[in-house]
Amino acid sequence: MVDPIRAQAEADLMLESDEDEAMVLSDLINRVLDKGVVITGEVTIAVAGVDLIRLDLRLLLVAVERLVRRAATTEG
C-alpha cells in the first residue's frame, strides 16, 4: 500500500527541485507523449467473497508521431 504522506512529500520535492526549470503543463504532456507511458490497473468484482469478474487493464499513452517514427525505423 502506498503511504500518502510519503507520496505527497515526494511530489512536493519534485515540484520544488529547481525554479529555473519550471515546467509548464504543455511541456510535461509533450515529454510524456514523446517517451510514452503505460498505465496498468486491476479491477475485481466480488459478491460475498466470491470473485465474479476480474479485469486486467493496460493503457498505452504515446504520441502517434512517435509510433510512426518507430515503425519507420524498424521497417528499413
C-alpha positions as CSV (number, residue, x, y, z in Angstrom):
1,M,0.0,0.0,0.0
2,V,1.3,3.5,-0.8
3,D,1.9,5.8,2.1
4,P,0.0,9.0,1.1
5,I,2.2,11.3,3.3
6,R,5.4,9.9,1.6
7,A,3.9,10.2,-1.8
8,Q,2.9,13.8,-1.2
9,A,6.4,14.6,0.1
10,E,8.0,13.1,-3.0
11,A,5.6,15.1,-5.2
12,D,6.5,18.3,-3.3
13,L,10.2,17.7,-3.8
14,M,9.8,17.1,-7.5
15,L,7.8,20.4,-7.8
16,E,10.4,22.3,-5.8
17,S,13.5,20.9,-7.4
18,D,14.5,23.9,-9.5
19,E,12.5,27.0,-10.0
20,D,14.7,27.8,-13.1
21,E,13.3,24.6,-14.7
22,A,9.7,25.4,-14.1
23,M,7.7,23.0,-16.3
24,V,4.6,24.2,-18.0
25,L,1.8,21.7,-18.2
26,S,2.1,21.5,-22.0
27,D,5.8,20.7,-21.7
28,L,5.0,17.9,-19.3
29,I,2.4,16.5,-21.7
30,N,4.8,16.7,-24.6
31,R,7.5,14.9,-22.7
32,V,5.1,12.1,-21.6
33,L,3.7,11.7,-25.1
34,D,7.2,11.6,-26.6
35,K,8.5,9.0,-24.2
36,G,5.2,7.1,-23.8
37,V,3.7,5.8,-20.6
38,V,1.9,2.6,-19.6
39,I,-0.8,2.7,-17.0
40,T,-2.0,-0.6,-15.5
41,G,-4.8,-1.5,-13.2
42,E,-6.8,-4.4,-11.9
43,V,-10.5,-4.5,-11.0
44,T,-12.2,-7.4,-9.3
45,I,-15.9,-7.6,-8.7
46,A,-16.9,-9.9,-5.9
47,V,-20.0,-10.9,-4.1
48,A,-19.9,-12.5,-0.7
49,G,-16.2,-13.2,-1.0
50,V,-16.5,-14.9,-4.4
51,D,-14.7,-13.3,-7.3
52,L,-17.1,-12.9,-10.2
53,I,-15.3,-10.7,-12.7
54,R,-11.6,-9.8,-12.9
55,L,-10.3,-7.2,-15.3
56,D,-6.7,-6.5,-16.0
57,L,-6.3,-3.1,-17.7
58,R,-3.3,-1.7,-19.6
59,L,-3.3,1.7,-21.3
60,L,-0.5,2.8,-23.6
61,L,-0.3,6.5,-23.9
62,V,2.1,7.7,-26.6
63,A,2.0,10.2,-29.5
64,V,1.0,8.9,-32.9
65,E,4.0,10.6,-34.4
66,R,6.3,8.6,-32.1
67,L,4.7,5.4,-33.2
68,V,5.1,6.3,-36.9
69,R,8.8,7.1,-36.4
70,R,9.4,3.9,-34.6
71,A,7.6,1.8,-37.3
72,A,9.7,3.5,-40.0
73,T,13.0,2.8,-38.2
74,T,12.1,-0.9,-37.7
75,E,11.0,-1.5,-41.3
76,G,14.0,-0.1,-43.0
